[in-house]
Amino acid sequence: MNDRIIVAVDAMGGDHAPAVEVEGAVAAARGWQIPVVLVGNAPLLQDLLQQHDAAGLPITVCHASEVVGMHDSASDAVRKKKDSSIRVAYNLVKSGDAHAVVSAGNSGATMAAGMFVLKRIAGIDRPAIATIFPNLVDQTLVLDVGGNVDCKPHHLTQFAHMGDVYARHVLNKARPRVGLLSNGEEESKGNELTREVHHLLKNAPFHYVGYVEGRDIFNGSVDVVICDGFVGNVVLKVAEGLADGIGQMLRREIQSRFFAKIGYLLSKPAFQAFKKRIDYAEYGGAPLLGIEGTGMICHGGSSPKAIMNAVRMAHEFVALRVNDKMAAQLCAAGGNAAVNAAGASGDVLGAGETGDRS
């Protein structure tokens, strides 16, 4: 499977780093023979690899002397901590010694480092963090979910182009239905931002279906949902909290009633299948779309399984040449005229100053 596509894993970024990152990387290398470079405290990483009996696996270690913390700003991660594990990982991609980055660290810093080191795809002013939600049919891609809290209309039109390409080539949607998240489906709804974006997308070279509501993310009526990072991050955190809350409520109800326990035993396979479907670890990480390279942003509390799947996703993203296809679609959209209707944004770090983790 590997085709010599090498994935650099920021081994120091997650809440439980580096143990989780090492275990996940070992699982990916062992299961799919994906070459991995673990970036971080080299002596510590070598010790952990020995504990996992990783000899013979396609795993190497690259030393980085600094770590970007949860409360570090994106600016510090890029400008001050030049030997941080996340920046060193992206430098490996820039030099050609790796092809993708996986990180469970500070998402703002991860996004800023990717933009600063690898730059952006032509026609993209601000990269977006995309994530996959399960729906009643299969999956819905939502972007942006936290990279850009303040957006201009042309940023969202760029997100729509990137989402369409990702859905077609990674999620295998022949003609993705792309919707704009609003507070109603009627054209009179929305705010100034969504109304202008809606106007720009009416002539888009993909299947734009207009305004969609929050419930449409989960009912299977749309394949790609576009929103600014503020709204998207709220959607993401509400969905995570709801899934966790429902799980806990069901557990309490089952434990409090004798017949409920019997019913649970009879329906246990269905509950397990449902749990697997909503488990973020099954999806690995959230791709950072729009940079000249590949970055996967994982949840800060990611499990080894999540890291393993993020490595697989990163490998697949590179193998499918998704960035080349995004650049081609943006170029075909009219030399950026339709995509960059309002002009370019400014500071490369302006979109990633949050320390929040997706």
TORKE-851455 format. One record per residue: x, y, z of N, C-alpha, C in turn. Coordinates in steps of 0.05 Angstrom, whole numbers, plus 5000, padded with zeros to 4 digits. Example, Ala and Ser with C-alpha at 12.3 -4.5 7.8 and 13.67 -1.06 7.14 Angstrom:
// residues 2
526448865156524649105156526449345156525749555142527349795143525850015157
***
This chain:
// residues 358
501649765000500050005000501750255000504250245010505650495017506450664993507350534971508350684947510350904955511750854977513851044987512751324993510251345000509151595010509651595040511251785049512151795077510551995092509551915116507952085133509452165157509752425162511052525186508952565208509452445231507652465254508852645275507452865282508253035304507752875329509852765340509552575363509252705390509452975391509453115416507053285421505153285402503053485403500553415419499753165421497253085433497153095463494753065474494453075503495952845517496252625503497652395514500152315499501352525487503852485472506152415491508052265480508252145453507251855452506351745474505651465475503451395454501351555453499251505434500151525405501751725399502751765372504451535363506251445381507951215374506350965369504450905387502850665384501250675358500050905352498550935327500250905302502651025303504551015280505450725276505950585297506850305295504550135283502050185291499850035280499550095250499850335241499650405213501850275197504350285207506550175194506349865192505349755214505149455215502749365198500549505199498149415185498149465155499249705147499149775119501949835106504049795122506749835113507150125103505850315116506150595109508650705123510650815109513050925121512351165138513351175163512651395182515251505193515351775195517451905210516252025235517151935258516252055284518052285291516752515295518252765300517852855329520152885343519952965371522552895386522252845412524552775429525552505421527752495407528752245395529352025415530752075438531351855457528751735468526751915474524251815485522751655464522751745440521351605418522651335412525251325413526651065408525950865430525850955455525150775477522350665473520450835465517650745461517450545438519050595417519050415394520050135403522050125420523049875430520949725445519349875461517149745477515049625459514749735435512749635416513849435396516349355401517749155383517449235354518249485348517949605322520249555303522149395311524449335294523549215268524549315246523849205219521449355206520049515221517849675210519049925196517650035176518550275162518150525179519450545202519150775220521850885226522151145222524651285230523951505250525951625262525551835281527152085273525852315275527152575270526952745295529252825305529252975331528253265328526653345347525753625349525953695379527253925385527853985412525654145426523654245411521554415423518754305418516954385436514154295434512354545435510254545417508254755418506054665437505554825457503554765477500754855469498854765484496054825479495555125480496955265497496455555501498355725485500155615470501955775453500355885430501056125422499756245399500856135373499256165352500256065326502756215318502956475324505256635317507756515330507556445356509956335370510756075357508855915349509455645338511055675312510455885297511855915271514356085273514256295288516456495288518556445310517656345333519556315355520456025359518655835358519455555363520055425336522355495325523055395299523955105299524454995322525154705324522954555338520554655336518254505348517654265331516454065343515853815328513953865305512054055308510254095285511654245262513354435269514654575247516754395233518154235249520054055237518653855219516353765227514753575210514053695184513153945184512554075158515054135142517254195155519754235141520553975126519953745137520553495124519053465098516553565098514953565073516053755053516853995063517954195045520554095031522153955046524653855035524353605018521953485019521553235004522152985019522953005045523552775061521052645072518752775070516152665077514052785058511652675058509652775039507152875053506852825079504452905094505152925123503553085138503853125166501253045181501652905203499352845221500052965249498153115260498653235286496153245303496353175329494153205348494653435366496353615358497053845375495254085371496254315379494854565377494054615348491454615342490554625314491154895301491055115317491655375305494655385297496355275314499155265307499755085284498354855284498754665262497954785235495754935235494755065211496755285202497555455221499455675215502055565205503155355217505655245208505455135180503155005174502754905147502755125127501355345133501155565115503855705111505355735133507855875133510055715118510155455124512355295113511655205084509255115080508554995054507155185035506155415045504655605030501955495022500555645005497755564998497555494968495555334962494955274934494155524920494955554895494255794879491155814878490156054885487256094885486056064912487555984932486555954960487856164977486156324990487156525009487356415037485456245045485556135071484855835070486655675080486055385082483755345101482455125099480155055116480554775128479554745153479554485165476854345159477054115147474653965140474353725158471953645163471453405179469053255168469052995174466952825163464952755186462352795180460252715199458752485187458052285204456352065194453452175190452152075169449352155165447651895161445151935156443351705153443951525129445351645110446051495085448951405086450851585089453651525091455151735106456151945092457852155105457252425093457752635110457552915102460153055109461353195090463753345094463053635102464053735124463554005133466154165134466154405123468454575125467554875122468755035138470955015156469954955184471454805200470554735227472354855248473755075242475255205263477755355254478455345229480855475220480655775217478255875209477856155202475256255215475456395237473056475251471756715237473256875223472157105208472757065179470657045163471056985135469657205117470857235094469557405073468257215053466457325036464957145018466756975000468957094990470556934972471956704986472456725012473556505027471656265026469156315030467156085031466855965003467056134982466856014955469255834950471555914960473955734958473555474973472355494997471755255013469955064996468055184983466155024967467554864945469455004931470954864910472554634922473954694945475554484957473854254967471554314979469854104988468753924966468154054943467153894920469353704910471753794908473953624899474453394918474553464944475053254964472853044964470353134962468152944962468152754938468952864915469052704891471352504891473652594900476052424896476752254921475852344945476452194969474052044979471752174978469252034988467751894965468851914941467651774918464851854912464252104914461652214906461752304877460152184860460352244831459552544826457452634839456552914835455753024863457653114879456953194906454953424907453153404925451253624930452553814951453054054943454454254961452354454971452254484997450354665009451654875027450355105030451355315047449755325073451055295096449655275121448355545128445755535134444355785141442155715162440555915169438455875189435755815176435855725151433455655136434055615107432355475093432855415065432055635046430255805055429256025038431356235032431356345008433356535000433256785017431056845030430857075047432257045073433056795080434456745106437356805103438856755125441656795126442457075135444957145133445957405140447457525116448657745120449957885097452057705084453557565101455657385090454457165073452557015084451456785070449956875044448657105046447157195022449057254999451357375005453257434983454557174973455156994991456356734983454356584965451856584973449756454958449556564930449856824927449756944901452156854884454556844896456956764882456856474873455656304889455656014884453555934864451656104857449556024839450655944812452856054803454055984777456555804780456755674803459055504808459155264789461455164782461754934763461354664777459854664798459154414812456254424821455354214834452554184841451954334867451454594865450754754889447754744893446854664917444054624922442754844938444455054945443355284959443655254990441955405004442055405033441255125044442555035065441754805080441754865110440354705125440254755154441954545169442354595195443954415211443154125210440554075209439553805209440353655183440853805161441553685136444353555137445953635156448653505159448253215165446153145179445752865188443652705174441952835157439752685145440452575117442852625107443752515082442852665057441652905060440653055037442753225024445153235035447353395024449953255029451953295012454553155014456753335026456553595020458553795029457054035041457854115065456654355077458854555082458354805073460255025076459355225097461255315114460655515134463255645142463155865157465555975168466555815192469055855200470155685221468955725248467755955254466455995279463955815281462255835261459855675261460555375259462455305242463255025239464354905264465855055280466954945304464754905325462755085326460455045343458954795336458554755310457154515300458654265309461354275305463054045312462853975342463054185359463054135388460354045398458154165386455454075393455053785386455953705362455653425353457253235371459653315378461253145396459853115423458953345434457653335460455053175459453553205438451053055435451452755434453452675418454052395416454852275443456552425457457452335484455152335503453452545503451152555521449152335517448552275491446652065485447751795495450351755491451551505500451351465530451851685545451751665574448851635584446951765571444151735579443151455574443851335551443051065545444350875565446850915572448150745591446750745619446050985627444651015653441950875653440450915631437750795629438050485629439950385614440250095613441049975640442850115654443750015680441650035702439650215698437650255719435250075717435049925695432649745691433549465683432349265697433048985692432448905663430048965654429248885627430749045605431649285613433249435594435949305589437049175611439549035608439248795590436948655592436448425575436148525546434748745542434448855515437048935503438849045520441449125511443048885501442948665516444448425508443448325481440848345476439748255451440448435427440748695434441248885412444148985413445948855428448648935431450148975404449848805384451248845359450449105346447849185348446949435336448149675350448349655377449549875392452449905386453849675382456649685376457149805348455449735329455649845302455150145302453150235318452550515320454950665333456050555354458350685367460650715348461150505332463350515313462850735292460350765284459750955263460151245272459651305297459951575307462651635321464351435322466951465335468851615317469751845327471652015311474151865304474951675321477451525315477351375289474951305280474651155255475351335231475151605235475651785213478551905215479851855237482651935240483052225246483252385225483752675229482152835209482353095213480953285195483053405176482653365150484653475131484653775130487053885129487454175125487554225095485354315084485154355055486154635047487754635026488554895015491554955017493054785030495954825032497354665011499754755003501354604983502754364996501054185004502053945018499653825032500253635049498053495063498453505093496353595107496353605136493753495147494053315167491753205181491753305210489553435218489353535245487553345261488653235282487253035299486253165324484253045337483253135363485553115383485653305401487753305421487853055438485452945443485352695459485252445442486352455419486252225400487451965413486151755405487051485413489151385393490551165399492351055379490850975353488450885356486850815332486351065315485851295327485351535312487951625297490251605310492751675298493251485274492851225279493251025258491551095233488951155237487251225215487951485202488951675218489751935206492151895188494051715195496351655178495351525152493351345154492251225130490851435112489351615125488051825109490052005095492152085110494252255098495552115074496051865077497251715055495351715031492851665035490851655014490551925000490552135016490352405005492552464985495052384993497352434975497152254950496452004954496351814932494251894911492052014920489952104902490552374889492752504897493552764885491252964887490052974911487853154915488553444911490853534920491753814917491853894887492953714871493153774842490353814830488453664839485753684828484353934838484954014862483854264873484954504857487554504852488854714838487654734809487254504797486154494769483354604769481754544788478954634789478854934793480555034811480655324817481555484792483455364778484455494753482255504732480755284730478655264710476255444717476155524743473955694752474155974741476356034728476656294715478856464724481256344728483556504736483156644762481656514781481056614807479056844808477956924785476057144784473557084799472456834795470056764808470556674837472956574842473556464868474456684887476056874877477157084894475757354888473057344889471557574881472157824897473057794922473458034938476358094943478157944929481058004933482257824953484857844957486357664974486257765003486657565021486857635049489757705056490157795081492757905088494657705101494957735128496957595143496657295142498757145136498556855134497856735160498356875183497756765209495056845219493657015205491157135215488956925220489056705205486856515207487356305229489756295239490356075257491256155285490256375295491156475321489756345344488056155340486756015362488455775370488355695395489655465405487755225407485355255398483255045401484054805384483054575393483554335378481054225366481154145341478754045328478053775338
***
